[in-house]
Amino acid sequence: MGLLDTILGRSKPVRPDLDQLFAVPSAALTLQAATGFTPTGLGSVCFAGVEGSAFARVQQDVRELLDADTGRGGNPVEFSRDTYGYTWLLARQPPEDAAALVNDLHAVNTLLQDGGFGPQLLCSLVAFRDGEDRSLALVYLYKRGTFYPFAPLPGGAEKRDNQLELQVRAALGDDLRVEQDLSRWFPVWGAPGL
């Protein structure tokens, strides 16, 4: 970054640090102790789809990698497309094995990044639920290298529980690199797994 960038307020983009995902299992313990939310065993990766054989090959590699244990009782990965045209991959693991889920999400992100499709990655999320059946997601922003909580209110209306989101931010500040810019806490309505 040069002097002109500093004067004009431009900042150097944060490099993605996929290893930040490995902090989620310990953050899940903190989250459970502070708020009562526990992992559901569901996690998603969102990316902008690309046409072409190279992307189709990477997508097939992801499917083969995550579906490798379906013969031993594992759950197959699911792909879906949202109303904005983004592709979501849903991974499942037993709720008590957050580390395995994070490994799956990390593997998907890494395969897409190493395949040259890093710019298409948007976010990854790990889903949680509490005793009152409220949903919560820890969302990892690929391009920012940070997390934020997303807590949709029950009932199907597109409203958020902002108080809960701020409570989670305070609880996890020492466990995760939490996104400080609240305007980047984008809603992920209808995300698979949430």
N, C-alpha and C positions, 0 to 999 in steps of 0.2 A: 504494500500500500504506500502510495506516495503522498506528498503534502497536499496535492490537489484533491485526492480522494478524501482526506481528512477534512479539508475545508468544506467540501461539498456534502459531507455527511455520509459518504459511501463507506460501506464496511466490506471487509473480505468475507465471502460466504464461509460458513462453518462447514468443515469437512465431515461427512457422515462417519460416525463411530459406532459400527454395528455391535461392537462388544459391550456397549451400554445396555443392550438387551439382557445380558447375563446378570445384571443387577436386579432384575424383576423378581426372581424367587425370594431373595432376602427382603425386598421391598414388600412383597406379598405378606410376609410374616409381620412386618411393621404395620401394614394396612389392617390386617386382621386384629392385631392387638389394639390399635387406635380407633377403629371404626366398625369392626365386626364383619367386614367384607372378606369373602374367601374366593379363591380362584374357581372358575367353573370348568376349567379344562379346555376352554375354547379360545382360539386366537386367530387373527386374520392378518393378511398382508394385502394392501391396496396398491395397485399400480395402473398406470395408463397403458392400455393395450396397444400393441404395435402390430401392423400387418407384416407378413413376410415369413420366409422359412426359418431364418435364424431365431426369431422370437418364438415361433412354434416349436422349434427344437428345444430351446431353453425351458419353455413351459412343459414340454413332455418330460424333460430331465427332472424338473421339480416334482411332477406327478409320480414318476418312477421312484424317486428318492423317498418321498413321504409315504407312498403306498407300499413300500418294500415289506412292511410288517403286517399287511392286511391278512396274509395267509396264517399268521399266528394270532389272529384276533384283533389286530389293530384296525383303526377306522380309516377309510379312504379319504383322501383330501377332496374337497369340493371347490369347484370354480363357479363363480357367478358374475353377472354384470349388473351394475346399478343403473339408476335412471340417468346418471350423468355420463355413462359410457365407460366408467372405470371398472376394471376387473378386480375381483376379490377372491382370494384363496382362503378357505376356512380349514384350519387344522384342529384336530381333536386329540386330547390325551386325557388320562384319568385326572380328575380335579386335584388330587393330592400330588401330582407330578408336574408342578409348574416348570421345573428344570427341563423336562423332556419337551414340553410345549415351546419353551423359549429356544431350545436347540432347533426345533423344526422351523420356527419363524426366522431364526438367524440363518439357517441353511437356505431358505427361500430367498431372503434378501441377498445373501452372498452369491447364490447362483445367478440371480438377475444382474447384480452389480458386475460380477466377473464376466458375464456374457455381454457386457457393454450396454446394459439396459438400466443402469443406475439412475439416470435422469428420469426414467419413467416411474420409479418408486416414489410413492407418496407417504404412506404411513403403515405402521403395524400396530395392532392392538391386542391386549390381553384382557379378557372379560372376567368380571367379579360379580358376586351377588351377596346380599346380606340376608339375615333372618326374616326381614320384612319383604323379601322378594324384589328389592330395588336393584337395578343394574348399574354397573360402573365399569368403565374401561380405562386402562392406562394406555394412552396413545403415544407411540413413538413417531416423531416427525423426522423422516429420513433426511431431508435437506437441512434441518436445523440441528440434528443430533441431540434433541431434547424430548422430554415427556411432558404430557399434561393429562389431567383427569377429565373424563367426559361422563357426566351423570344425567342421562335422560330421565325425565319424570315419568312414572307409570301412567298408563291410560292411552297411549298412542298419540297424544298431542305432541307436537314438536316443541317441547319446552324442556329446559334444563334445570337441574337442582344446583344453582350457583353456589349456595351456601355449602353444600356437600363438596363440590369441586374445590372450593377454597380450603375447607377442612382437610381434604386429602392432600392438597399442595403443602399445607403446613406440616402434616404428619410425615410426608415423604421427602421433605427438603434435604435431609441428610443421606437418604438412600439413593435417590435418582437425580439426574440433572434435569430439573424442572424448568420448563419454558417460562421465562419471566414476562414476556410480552403477551398479555392476556388476549390481544386481538388475534393471536395465532392459535388460540384454543378453538379450532374449528369444530363444529358439530359433525358427527358422523352418523346421521340418522339412518337407521335401518342397516347398519353394518352387520355382516354375517357374524354370528357368535354373540352378539350383544342382545 
